[in-house]
């Protein structure tokens, strides 16, 4: 990489396309992961990933699996573009001596990429999670309660009084990302969109430190020679392996980010930090496999070479 010029616009285009394609493919599994992680003990609505997806389709239709996808697809372009392009740029500047990068320098480049991406990741994740979890909350509110026959008469009397004298609970209203963002900005200002920034840094920086060096070294094994690129299937497999490994490694941070609660350990024990770990690995593995393939195909370079004036390289 040190002997090549880095075109930042091309890298940003590649990262954006990679993110859109990857997110579209794996978003339903990501929705299941979020809803499983947000379940509390004694309030489980879903038993597994498949159970979550089946119940989501039944209650919300097929497109219910893509609740919150608009936010992700809108913001994933700059997020993935920043993440992948920043890693390339850091690697480029850290290897200017013409030698290959050491593992420590690869980890440093990944750390820099992770710190850059949270500018977009934090508000994107906050809005996406609230939209994804809206279906779980609605299902929990509508979950039937089992009443024993001996208490039925008393319960009917109480319910009758409550319907006659108290307010009737309405079904939860549908919300949009625009509504959530508007309310947060009105009540808390810009910092409302960056709630959980620390937890997001805890997740994204370690993830990038693990992922990028692991991917680079795995991908290098598939190159016929140092001057050639690895086959696309090898880049895909390398992205899958590196992504799933990094995802499981930082899953406790992802649970903290999703729940934003400091009492998880005391209330639910250590196992709570692995909630949705399988789903997260299933999301991240193909997401980064697809993203790396799209990134290395070089669509951005092709577009800029054929349809745009020259841009500066770095």
N, C-alpha and C positions, 0 to 999 in steps of 0.2 A: 504493500500500500504506500510505502514511503516514496516509491519511485513514480507514483501516479498522481495526477492532479485530481482533486476532489471538486466536483461541480455541486455546490450546495443546492441550487434550484432542482437539479435532477434527483438528488438524494431526497429532497422534500417531496417531490412528486412520487417517487417510488415508495416512500414510507406511507404517504397518504393512500395510494392505491392498495398497498399491502394491508393496511388497517381496515379499509372498507370491505375488501373481499374476506378477510379473516373473520371480522366481527359478524358479518352476515351469515357465515357458515356455522358459527358456534354459539350464537346469542341465546337460543333456547336452553342450552346446558348452563350458560352463565346465569340465566334467570332462575333455574332450579337451584343452583348453588347459593344464590342470594337468599332465596326463601327458606332453604334448609338451614342456613347459618343464623337466620333471624328467629327461628323457632325457639321458644323457651320450654323448659322442662314442665310437663303437665299440660302444655298447650299445643302439642304436635298436631298439625293438620296434614302433613305429608310424611310418609314412611320412608320413601327413597326418592332418588332422582326420577325414575320412571313413573312412580306414583304421582309425583309433583307435576310432571309434564302431562300425564293423562288427565288429572283433575283440572289442570289449567285449560286444556282443550275443551273439556266438558263444560266448564263454567264460563270461560271467556272466549271460546272459539279458537281457531288456529292462530289468528293474529295476536291472541293473548300471550303467546309464547314470545312475541316480539315487543311486549310492553316495555317502554323505555329505550327501544332501539333507535328511535329518531335522535335522541340526545347523543347516544354513542356514535351513530353514523355521522352526525354533524361535527362532533368534537374529536372523533378518533383520527380524522385526517391530520390535524395539527399534532395530536398526541403521538401517534406512531411516527409521523414525519420527524418530530423533534427527537424522539427516543432513538430511532435508527440512524438518523443523520448525525446527531450529536455524538453517538458512539463512534461512527466512522471518522468524524473530525478530530475527536480526542485521540483516537488511535493514530491518525495521520500525524498529528503534531507530536505525539509521544515517540514516534518511530522515525524522526527526521535524521537520525544518525545512520540510516540505511540498514540497520539491523532489525531482526525480528523482535517483536514485543515479548518481554518476560510476562509471566503470569501475573505478577504484581502490577505491571503497567496495564495489562488487559483489565484487571479488576478496577484499577483507577479510572480507566476510560469508561467502564460500565457504571461506576459510581457517579461520574459526571453526567452521563446520559440520564440516569435515574433522577438526579437532582433537577435537571432541566425539565423533564417531562411533567413534574407535579404541578407546574403552572397551569396546565390544562387538565391533568388527571383529577385533581382534587374536586373542582366543581362538577366535572363530568360524572365522576363516581357518585358524588352525593346526590345529584339529581337522578341518575340512573337507578340507584338503589331504592330511593323513595318510590319511584314509579314501578319498579319491579315488585316491591313488597306490598304495593297497594292491593294486589289480588289476594295475597295471603291473609292480610288483615280482614278483607271483605269475607273471605271464606271462613275465617275464624269467628267472625261476628254472626255468620249465618249457620254455624255448626249446631245441629240439633242437640239438645240436652236430654239425656235419658232420665225419666222420672218414674219412680216405683209406683205400683198401683195403689198402695196404702196412702200415699201422699197426693194422689191425683185430685181428690175432691177438695182438699185444703188448697192445693196449688191453683185449681180452677177458680176458687173463691178469691184468692189473692190477685190472680191475673185479672179477674173481672173488675175488682176494685181499682187496680192500677190502670186498666184501659179506660175506666170511667172518670178517674180523677187525675191521672198524671199525663204528661206529654207522651206522645207516641214517637218511638225512635224511628227515624227515617233511614233508608238505605244509604250507605256511604256514597258521596258524590264522586264522580270521576274527576281526576285532577290531571293537569298537564305539566310538562316541564316549565313552560312559560309562567304558569300560575305559581308554582313552587319558587322559582327564581325571583319573581316579582315580590312575593310575600317576604322572602328572606332579605331582599335588598331594602324593602320598606322598613322592616323591623330591625335588622341588624347591620345593614350596609354591606359593603363588598366583603367584609370578613365573614358574613353569614355563608357565602358561597365557598369559603375556604375553611369551614368547620371540619376538623379532622385532618388538617394539614400535617400535623406531627405523625399521626398514625399512617397517613399515606406515604410519607417519607420513610417511615419504619418498614413499610412493605416494598415500595418501588425501588429504593436504593439497594437493599440487600438482594432483591430479585435480579436487578441488572448486574450486580457484582458477581452473582453466580451464573446467570444466563449467558452473558456475552463471551466471557472467556471459555466457558464450556462449549458453546456453539462453535466458536472459532477453531478450537482444537479438534472437535469432532468433524467439522466440515473439512478441515485440512487433511484428514485421513482419507477422504474420498477424491482428492485431486490426483489426476494422472501424473502431473508433474507440477512444480511450484509456479510455473508460468500460466497454467490453465486453471479454469474454474472447475469446481466439482459438478457432477451431473445434478440435474434439478431434483431427482428423487433422493439423492444423498443430502442435499441441502434441506429438503423437507424432513427427512428422518432425523437429521441433526437438530433441526429446530424443535421437533416433537420431543426428542429425548432431553435436550437442554431445557426446554420450556417446562415440561412436566417435573423434572428434577428441581428446578428453581421454585416452581409453584408449591410443591409439597414442603420444601425447605422453609419457605416464608409464610406458610398457611396460617400459623398463629397470629402473625401480624395482620393478615387479611381479615381474620375473624374480629380482631380488635378494631380495625378500620371500619368494618361493616356494622358492628354493634355499638362501637364507641362507648363501651362500658368497662369500668375498672373492676367490677365485682364478679366477673365471669368465673374466675378460679374458685372463689369461695362458694358461689351459688351452685355451680354445675360441675366443678372439678376439672382436672387437666384435659379430659376427653373433649370438653367443649371447644378447645382450641383446634381440634381437628375436624370440627363440623364442616361438611362440604368439601373436605380435602380431596376426595375422589372426584367430585364434580369439577373442582378447580383444576385438577390435573387434566381432566378430560377437556376442559375449556382451553387451557393454556397450551397443551401439546399441539393440537391441530391449528390453533390460532397462530402460534409462532412458526409452526412448520409452513403453513400457507403464506404467512407474512414474509418469511425469509425467501421462499421461492419467488414470490412476486417482486420482492425487493431486488433480488439478484438477476431477475430477467432483464432489468434495465429499461423499463418502459419510459422512465423519465429522460434518460439519455437519448432514446430514439425520438421522442417528441421534440426535445430541444434541438437535436441535430437536424431535423427535417422541417420543423414548422415554426421555429422561433429564432430571433437573432441571438448572437453569442452572449453568454453570461460569464461573469468572472469565475475563475476557479480558485481553490484554496490549497 
